[in-house]
Amino acid sequence: MNSSKSNPIRLSRHAILAACVCGVAATSSASAQSASPAEASGLLLGKFTGESAFDQAWSAATLYKNNGNPILEEFNLTGRGQFDYFKVDANKGQNDFLEIRRLRMGVDTFWADRFIEVKATLDTALHNYNAPEVFYNRMTDLFVNFHFNDALNLRLGKFEPHFGYEREFSDNTQVFFERSFFDEQIFNNTGNDYVTGTSLSGKIGKWGYQAAVFSDHVGQEFGHFNGGESYLAEVSYDFAENLHADKALWVLDYLHTENNAYSNVFNTMENAFATYFDFHTGKFGLVTQLGYGDGIESKGGVFQWMLMPTYLITKQLELVTRYQLGLAAHANGITTLNRQEKTLGKFTGDTDNAVYVGLNYYVYGQKLKLMAGEQFDKLTGGTGAKAGYDGWTTLVGLRMFF
């Protein structure tokens, strides 16, 4: 990058520093605000919230919170740690590894009566399989969000696009270890799942929408804007009240890409569709998704069907099962499996059947949980030396975030 130009990561550091200064200033002048001191909390004030020891420990990540402060309402430290052990036993070989799956840290702040949110997250790569260990790997979230009202939110910067069920929520709260092969086809073939762009989103009654445009060149920060663009549209409807359920959300997503020689994200599909229904009532949950993408050039079309029932055995123990079917128009149209299987190599085929069974134990809800799972994957129909895959993957992990 030309040194004469502004460095986005340097700007973000300056923004974080300015936010800290403003946070301290807001704290020191809390008595001058219309809100009473009793309404303010946070580590800087020595006031923790919550009744349990876990509640109070996690509340220490909130440096300052006061909804009565019209300038700065909240200043949070954020972090996530995901530590996994996996063992792969397949017809292509065996492998096992204990890795730091994710270790991220950052800040999340709310300003001007929560009209403005500014978020920045640093991603590390400290102990991943067959990869160099670096502290500063990239910035993931690096955006400003303007919340006009429930019907209109404007986001600018770098963030995770929402396409398909597995991007409906952060990986902090996903109940399985790895996203599906279809998500891999869209996102992680290139390893870029945080993209620079802008989005409009909101809810109007039971309907929801999102419209976004993204740059198809991603770097450690914002990347360059010479790699083409992708366009994302989403519509959703909340059926929970109609079905007397805790959650019953239907979503339809569409992604269109316009790539060039500089594109390094969204460069496997020209058009992709996904529709899913996310249903929960009591202890039972069921998610089903249909997906389709037409591959760029000779890759051909890829179809996905996913079915995921879940059941809360106790308040803290959850059973998760998932079945995935993948069908490709061409013999080698499915070109990748999950991250653990890829440690044995990159394999191809036209039909993929995958079954996952797992148990999650929620020590402190989604914020601290233990996970264990087993996945069987059978990929058939490919041609050449890398055709096919048949194997089991054992997974054990600890996930936490604040």
C-alpha positions in Angstrom: 0.0 0.0 0.0 1.3 3.5 -0.8 2.6 5.1 2.4 1.1 8.4 1.3 -2.4 7.1 1.7 -4.2 6.6 4.9 -3.7 3.3 6.6 -7.1 1.9 7.7 -5.6 -0.1 10.6 -3.8 3.1 11.9 -7.1 5.0 11.6 -8.9 2.3 13.5 -6.3 2.5 16.3 -6.8 6.2 16.4 -10.6 5.7 16.6 -10.2 3.2 19.4 -7.9 5.6 21.3 -10.3 8.5 20.8 -13.2 6.3 22.0 -11.3 5.4 25.2 -10.6 9.0 25.9 -14.2 9.9 25.3 -15.3 7.0 27.5 -13.1 8.3 30.4 -14.4 11.8 29.9 -18.0 10.6 29.9 -17.3 8.6 33.0 -15.7 11.5 34.8 -18.7 13.7 33.9 -21.4 11.2 34.7 -22.7 13.3 37.6 -23.4 16.0 35.1 -25.7 13.8 33.0 -29.4 13.7 33.5 -29.2 10.1 34.5 -28.4 9.4 38.2 -25.1 7.8 39.1 -26.9 4.6 40.1 -27.8 4.0 36.5 -24.2 3.9 35.4 -22.1 0.7 35.6 -18.9 -0.7 34.3 -15.4 -1.7 35.2 -14.2 1.9 35.2 -16.8 2.7 37.8 -16.1 -0.4 39.8 -19.7 -1.5 39.3 -20.4 -5.0 38.1 -23.8 -6.3 37.1 -25.6 -9.6 37.5 -26.4 -12.0 40.3 -24.1 -15.0 39.7 -20.4 -15.1 39.7 -20.4 -15.7 35.9 -22.6 -12.7 35.4 -20.3 -10.4 37.3 -17.1 -11.9 35.8 -18.5 -11.3 32.2 -19.7 -7.9 33.1 -16.1 -6.8 33.7 -15.8 -6.6 29.9 -18.1 -3.6 30.0 -15.9 -0.7 30.8 -18.7 1.8 30.9 -22.5 1.7 30.4 -25.1 4.4 31.0 -28.1 4.6 28.9 -28.8 8.0 30.3 -25.6 9.4 28.8 -26.6 11.0 25.4 -23.0 10.9 24.2 -21.5 7.5 25.0 -24.0 4.8 26.2 -21.7 1.8 26.2 -18.0 0.9 25.8 -17.3 -2.9 25.7 -14.2 -5.0 25.3 -14.9 -8.0 23.2 -13.2 -11.3 22.8 -13.7 -14.9 21.7 -11.6 -18.0 22.3 -12.3 -21.3 20.5 -10.0 -24.3 21.3 -10.5 -27.5 19.4 -9.0 -31.0 19.1 -9.8 -33.0 16.0 -8.9 -36.4 14.7 -9.6 -37.4 11.1 -9.6 -41.1 10.1 -10.4 -41.5 6.4 -9.6 -43.5 3.3 -7.2 -40.6 2.3 -5.2 -40.8 5.5 -5.2 -39.9 9.2 -4.4 -36.8 11.1 -5.0 -35.1 14.5 -4.3 -31.7 15.9 -5.0 -29.5 18.9 -5.5 -25.9 17.7 -6.5 -22.4 18.7 -9.4 -22.3 16.3 -10.1 -18.6 16.9 -8.7 -16.0 19.3 -10.0 -12.5 18.7 -10.2 -9.3 20.7 -11.7 -5.8 20.1 -14.1 -3.1 21.2 -17.8 -2.5 20.6 -19.2 0.9 21.4 -22.5 2.7 21.2 -22.9 6.5 20.8 -25.5 9.2 20.5 -28.4 7.5 22.2 -27.4 4.2 20.5 -27.7 5.8 17.1 -24.1 4.9 16.2 -22.3 1.7 16.8 -18.5 1.4 16.2 -16.9 -2.0 16.3 -13.4 -3.3 15.6 -12.1 -6.8 16.1 -8.5 -8.1 15.7 -8.1 -11.7 14.6 -5.0 -13.8 15.5 -3.6 -17.0 14.0 -1.6 -18.4 16.9 -1.8 -22.1 16.4 -3.6 -23.4 13.3 -2.7 -26.5 11.4 0.2 -26.1 9.0 0.1 -22.3 9.1 2.5 -19.6 10.4 1.8 -18.3 13.9 1.1 -14.5 13.8 -0.6 -12.3 16.4 -2.0 -9.8 13.9 -3.7 -11.9 11.2 -6.4 -9.4 10.1 -9.2 -7.2 11.2 -12.6 -9.0 11.0 -15.3 -6.6 12.1 -14.3 -3.0 11.3 -17.4 -1.0 10.8 -19.7 1.8 11.8 -23.5 1.1 12.0 -26.2 3.8 12.0 -29.4 2.6 13.7 -32.1 5.0 12.5 -34.9 2.8 13.7 -35.9 -0.9 13.6 -36.8 -0.5 9.9 -33.5 1.1 8.8 -29.9 0.3 9.7 -27.0 1.5 7.6 -23.6 -0.3 8.0 -20.3 0.8 6.4 -17.0 -1.0 6.7 -15.8 -4.6 7.0 -18.2 -7.2 8.3 -19.5 -10.7 7.7 -22.1 -11.0 5.0 -25.3 -12.8 5.8 -26.0 -15.5 3.3 -27.7 -18.7 4.3 -28.6 -20.1 7.7 -25.0 -20.5 8.9 -24.3 -16.8 8.5 -27.6 -15.8 10.3 -25.6 -15.5 13.5 -22.0 -15.3 14.8 -19.9 -18.5 15.1 -20.0 -17.6 18.8 -23.5 -19.1 19.0 -23.4 -21.8 16.4 -24.3 -25.2 17.8 -22.0 -27.2 15.4 -18.3 -27.2 14.9 -18.1 -26.4 11.2 -20.4 -24.8 8.7 -21.7 -26.9 5.8 -19.9 -27.7 2.5 -22.2 -25.2 0.7 -21.1 -22.4 2.9 -17.5 -23.5 2.2 -18.2 -23.3 -1.5 -19.4 -19.7 -1.2 -17.0 -18.3 1.4 -14.1 -20.4 2.6 -12.8 -21.7 -0.7 -11.0 -18.3 -0.5 -10.7 -18.1 3.3 -12.4 -14.7 3.3 -15.6 -14.4 5.3 -15.4 -10.7 6.4 -15.8 -8.4 3.4 -15.7 -4.6 2.9 -19.0 -3.2 1.9 -22.2 -1.4 2.9 -25.6 -2.7 3.8 -29.2 -1.5 4.5 -31.3 -3.8 6.8 -34.3 -3.7 9.0 -37.7 -5.1 10.1 -41.1 -3.8 9.1 -43.7 -5.7 11.1 -43.0 -9.4 10.6 -41.0 -8.8 7.4 -37.2 -8.3 7.4 -34.9 -7.3 4.6 -31.3 -6.6 3.7 -29.6 -5.2 0.7 -25.8 -5.0 0.5 -22.9 -4.4 -1.9 -19.4 -5.8 -1.3 -15.9 -5.3 -2.7 -14.6 -8.6 -4.1 -11.0 -7.9 -3.0 -10.3 -8.4 0.7 -7.1 -7.6 2.6 -6.0 -7.6 6.2 -8.1 -4.5 6.6 -10.3 -3.1 3.9 -8.4 -4.4 0.9 -8.4 -2.8 -2.5 -11.5 -1.8 -4.5 -10.4 -3.1 -7.8 -11.7 -6.7 -7.6 -15.3 -6.3 -8.8 -18.4 -6.3 -6.6 -21.0 -8.7 -5.2 -24.6 -7.9 -4.5 -26.6 -9.5 -1.7 -30.4 -9.3 -1.2 -32.4 -10.9 1.6 -36.1 -11.1 2.6 -37.5 -12.8 5.7 -40.7 -13.4 7.5 -41.3 -14.1 11.2 -43.9 -16.9 11.6 -43.4 -17.3 15.4 -46.7 -15.8 16.4 -48.7 -17.6 13.7 -47.2 -21.0 14.7 -47.1 -20.3 18.5 -43.4 -21.0 18.5 -40.4 -19.5 20.2 -38.8 -18.9 16.8 -40.1 -19.6 13.3 -38.1 -17.6 10.8 -38.2 -18.0 7.0 -35.4 -16.4 5.0 -34.5 -16.2 1.3 -31.0 -15.0 0.2 -29.7 -14.1 -3.2 -26.0 -13.4 -4.1 -24.7 -12.1 -7.4 -21.0 -11.6 -8.1 -19.2 -9.6 -10.8 -15.5 -10.7 -10.6 -12.3 -9.8 -12.4 -8.7 -10.9 -12.3 -8.2 -9.1 -8.9 -11.1 -10.8 -7.1 -10.1 -12.9 -4.1 -13.6 -13.4 -2.5 -16.9 -14.7 -3.9 -15.0 -16.0 -6.9 -16.6 -19.5 -7.1 -20.2 -18.7 -7.9 -21.8 -16.2 -10.3 -25.3 -16.5 -8.7 -26.2 -18.3 -5.4 -29.6 -18.8 -3.7 -30.4 -20.1 -0.2 -33.7 -20.4 1.6 -34.1 -21.8 5.1 -36.6 -22.2 7.9 -35.4 -21.9 11.5 -38.0 -23.3 13.9 -37.8 -23.7 17.7 -40.4 -24.5 20.3 -39.7 -25.6 23.8 -36.8 -28.0 23.8 -37.1 -28.9 20.2 -35.5 -27.2 17.2 -35.5 -27.9 13.5 -33.6 -26.1 10.7 -33.9 -27.0 7.0 -32.2 -25.2 4.1 -32.1 -25.5 0.3 -29.2 -23.9 -1.5 -28.1 -23.6 -5.1 -25.1 -21.9 -6.8 -24.0 -21.8 -10.4 -20.3 -22.1 -10.5 -18.1 -19.8 -12.5 -16.7 -21.0 -15.8 -16.5 -24.9 -15.8 -17.4 -25.5 -12.2 -21.1 -26.1 -12.9 -24.1 -25.9 -10.6 -24.1 -27.1 -7.0 -27.2 -28.0 -5.0 -27.5 -28.4 -1.2 -30.2 -29.8 1.2 -29.5 -29.5 4.9 -31.7 -30.8 7.8 -30.7 -30.1 11.4 -32.9 -31.3 14.4 -31.8 -30.3 17.9 -33.1 -31.2 21.4 -32.4 -29.8 24.8 -31.9 -32.9 27.0 -31.5 -30.6 30.1 -31.2 -26.9 30.5 -27.5 -27.2 29.9 -27.1 -30.3 27.7 -28.2 -30.2 24.0 -28.2 -32.9 21.3 -27.5 -31.6 17.8 -27.8 -33.7 14.6 -27.4 -32.6 11.0 -27.6 -34.2 7.6 -26.2 -32.6 4.4 -26.7 -33.6 0.8 -24.7 -32.0 -1.9 -25.2 -32.6 -5.6 -23.0 -31.1 -8.4 -23.7 -30.9 -12.1 -20.1 -31.7 -13.0 -18.0 -34.7 -11.9 -15.7 -32.4 -9.8 -18.1 -29.7 -8.9 -17.8 -30.1 -5.1 -14.2 -29.0 -4.5 -13.7 -28.8 -0.8 -14.8 -30.3 2.5 -14.4 -28.9 6.1 -11.2 -27.5 7.6 -10.3 -30.8 9.4 -10.8 -33.0 6.3 -8.7 -30.5 4.2 -5.7 -31.2 6.4 -5.5 -34.5 4.4 -5.8 -32.7 1.1 -8.3 -31.2 -1.3 -10.7 -33.7 -2.8 -13.4 -33.5 -5.4 -16.7 -35.2 -6.3 -20.3 -34.6 -7.5 -22.2 -36.2 -4.6 -21.6 -35.5 -0.9 -23.4 -37.1 2.1 -22.5 -35.9 5.5 -23.9 -36.7 9.0 -23.0 -34.9 12.2 -24.0 -35.9 15.8 -22.9 -33.7 18.7 -23.5 -32.8 22.3 -23.1 -29.2 23.7 -22.8 -28.5 27.4 -23.6 -24.9 28.3 -21.6 -23.9 31.3 -22.7 -20.3 31.0 -25.1 -20.3 28.1 -23.5 -19.7 24.7 -20.8 -17.6 26.4 -19.0 -20.6 27.8 -19.7 -24.1 26.4 -18.1 -27.5 25.9 -18.7 -29.3 22.6 -18.2 -32.8 21.3 -19.2 -34.2 17.9 -18.6 -36.9 15.3 -19.0 -36.3 11.6 -19.1 -38.9 8.8 -18.5 -37.6 5.2 -18.7 -39.5 2.0 -17.8 -37.7 -1.3 -18.2 -39.6 -4.5 -18.3 -39.2 -8.3 -15.1 -37.3 -8.9 -12.4 -38.0 -11.5 -8.6 -37.9 -11.2 -6.2 -38.5 -8.4 -8.1 -36.4 -5.9 -11.5 -37.9 -6.5 -13.6 -39.0 -3.6 -13.4 -39.0 0.2 -14.8 -41.4 2.9 -14.0 -40.8 6.5 -14.9 -39.9 10.1 -13.9 -36.7 12.0 -13.9 -36.6 15.9 -14.2 -33.1 17.4 -13.9 -31.8 21.0 -13.8 -28.1 21.8 -14.2 -25.3 24.3 -15.9 -22.1 23.1 -16.2 -18.8 24.9 -16.9 -15.1 24.2 -17.6 -11.9 25.9 
